[in-house]
Amino acid sequence: MKNKILNTDQIKKIVKRIAYQIHENNLEFPDIVLIGVHKNGYMLAEKINKELRQISKSNIGLVSIKINKKNPIDEIELECKKEFLKNKAIVLVDDVLHTGKTLIYCVKHLLDVTPNNFNTVVLIDRNHKKFPIKVDFKGISLSTFISDHVEVVFDNNNNNNNNSYAFIN
């Protein structure tokens, strides 16, 4: 049985709030790069990017990072050259934080360059961290059973309605 935990309007409000938090935390940096973890993290980063461009005068970049979530030691694919990230404010975005494994391996990969600032964003923090990763900006914290499955669905093809929701089962 699926229980909805976030609806479209709630996600829109969270995205707007996170965009303002990113803006306020990176005011002194002329370049901000949102890096979305493929696939849902990137879709969330796209939504944040849209809001951030309305409120920030910084140059906003948007790139994708692909990681094998089952075996994160495998090759990580970054949509841009790492040199592009040098001296920029980096914001790593994912949809759900469960153990922290995906984020920590992405952070490890991205720290090969010297960013001006580094923030992490998740829509849902499940509070089951096994890795020492801190989330700077999150939509909600959700205490769940480890056996629970939390999923975020971004439906961008519904006549520009952008239906999005999160559920647990």
N, C-alpha and C positions, 0 to 999 in steps of 0.2 A: 504494500500500500504506500502510495506516494503522498507525502505531506508537503504542501507548498510552504516555503519559509520566506521567500521574497517574491513580490510581484513586479510587474513592469514599472509602475510608478515608484515603488520603493527603490528599485535599482537605479532609476533615473536620478532620484534625489541623492543617493549614495555617490553616484558618479560625479555629480555636480559638486558635492562636498569634497570629495577626494581631489578633484581638479583644483579647487580653491586651496586645499592644503598643500598640494604640490607647488602651486604658484607662490604661495606665501613662504614656503620653505626654500625656494630657489630664486627669490627676487633678485639677488645680486649676480646671477649667472645669465649671460646672454643666450646660451644654447642649452636646451633641455632635450634629451632623447628618451622617449618612452620605448622600452623593450618588452614586448609581449611574448610570453611563453606560448608557443604554438599549441593549441589552436584557440582555446577559450581565453587564455591570458591575452593573446593578441586581439581578440574581438573586444575584450574589456578595454584594452589600451586604445583601440580605435574610438570607443565611446568617450574615454577620458580626453583623448586628443582633440576631439570635436569641441568639448567644453573648454579645454585649456586654451585653445586658439581664440576663443571669444573673450578671454579675460587677461591673457598674458601678451606682453610685447616681445617676449623671448622668441627665438627661432626654435620651433618645435619639430623634432624629428620623430619618426615612428618606424621601428624595425621589429622583425620577428626573430625569435631564437627557438631552435628546435632541439629537444633533448629526449633521449630515450628514458622515459620515466621509470621503467622497470630496471634498467641498467644505465644509470647516469654517467658511468665512466666511459661509455661509448662516445664516439665523436659528437661534439655539440656544433650545430650549424647556426651561425650568426648571419643574418641577411646583409650585413655590411662588413666592411673591413674594420678590424679593431681600431686602427688608427683614426677612423672617423669619430670614435668615442673619446679620444684624448682631450682632456681639459674641458669636458662638457659635463653637465649635470645628468646623471643616469638615473632613470626610474624603471626598475624591474617590476613587471606586472603579471600576476597570475590570478586565476579565478578562485581556487580553493587551496588553502594551506592545511595539509593534513599532518605529515611528519616533518616537513621542512626539507626533505631530501632534494626535491626538484629545485627549490630556490637556492639552497646552499651550493649546489653544483653549478648553477648558472652564475651565481655571484663569484665563485672561484674562477670560472672561465673569464668573466668580465673584468676581473681585477688585474689582468695582465696589462691593461692600460692605466693611465693615471687620470681618473675622473676628478672634476672639481667637487662633486658631491655625489652621493649614492643613496637612493631611497628604494624601499620595497613597498609594494602595494598588493593587497589581496581583497577580493570581495568578501570572502568568508574565511575566517580563521577558526579551525575546528578544535584548537587547543590540545592537540596530541603530538606536540613537537618531540622528535627524537634527535634532532640536529639543532645546534645553537644558532638559530636564525631569528632575527628580530624583524617584525613587520612594522614599518613606520606608519602606514596608513591602511586602515581596514574598514570594510563596510560594517560587518557584524562579527562578533565572537559567538561561537556556537558550541556549547558543550554537548558532545554526542558520544554514543558508544562507538568503540573502534570498529565494530561490525557494521555500523550504519554507512550508507552510501549517500554522499551529498553530491548533487549534480547541478550545474548551472547551464541553462539553455539560452542561447542568443539566437533569436529568429529574426534576421534582418530582411527576410524576403516576403514579409506579410504586408504588401501594399504600403511600404514606408511606415508601418505602424511600429516596427521595432519591438515586437513582443519579446520580452525577456523574463525569465523566472528562474528561481532556484528551488529545488525540492530535496527532500530526504526520504530514504526508504530503507 
